[in-house]
Amino acid sequence: MSTLSRADSSQMAEERIMEEQVKGRSSKKTKKKKKVRPLTKEITMSQAYQNMCAGMYKTMVALDMDGKVRKPLFELDSEQVRYEHRFAPFNSVVTPPPVHYIQFKEMSDLKKYNPPPGSADLYMAASKHFQQAKLILENVPSPDPEVNRILKVAKPNIVVMKLLAGGHKKETKVTQHASRSQNLTSQLTSTSLWSRLSESAPIMSVIMKTISCKDRTLT
């Protein structure tokens, strides 16, 4: 976001300089046109994606707190090894700087808050993020298919997060530490909670696929 904002401001400044140069050469008065920021759409989409990602993250943390995320048995590696492996391609990107595993663990430690938030708090926070993304995208003039696709995900997720915050299917758990031989996808989708989530919120089906892939070895 900060990079886009700086680029947008720089481009606006260049356009103003060019306009001043043109005015100096011409004696005719020109009507002032309302300036449109050159990177408005990119900034808007980045804001929407930021809110979608924040909502997704808080959803996963809350699901984990409620015992609804199946965790793998780390036989040959660890969570840190997998984290570093998956984010290694982004280490060459300077802005934004990469978040190292230790920093990630510190940032995601809920015990530093007083009092620590519960899963219901996180579900509501996620709902607000999806709501904010929805408001941002609904104000996009002439929305393209990408905007409509994100809206199609954000809208039902708002409802699902509020249901979960209210305690919907809170008693439903998944068996932890599954072996590699178990079919995680079939076990997850067998519960009414996951079935309903996958039907009502497209992003939840992505979460299900992510969870089911966590027990696979790194490639």
JOCORTA-V908234 format. One line per field, one symbol per residue. phi: phi as a letter, one per 40 degrees, with the letter a starting at -180 (. if undefined). burial: + if it has 24 or more other C-alpha atoms within 12 Angstrom, else -. A space follows every 10 residues. Layout:
# JOCORTA-V908234
phi->???
burial->???
This chain:
# JOCORTA-V908234
phi->.ccccccccc cccccccccc cccccbcccb cccccbccbd cccccccccd cccccccccc ccccccgbbc bccccbaacc cccccccdcc ccccbccccc dccccccccc cccbcccccc ccccccdccc cccccccccc cfccdccccc ccccdccccc ccccccgcfc ccbbccfccc cccccccccc cccccccccc bdcccccdcc ccccccccb
burial->---------- ---------- ---------- ---------+ +-+++-+++- ++-+++++++ ++++++-+++ ++-------- ---------- ---------- ---------- -------+++ ++++++++++ ++++++++-+ ------+--+ +-++++++++ +++++----+ ---+---+-- ---++-+++- --++-+++-- +++++-+++- ++++++---
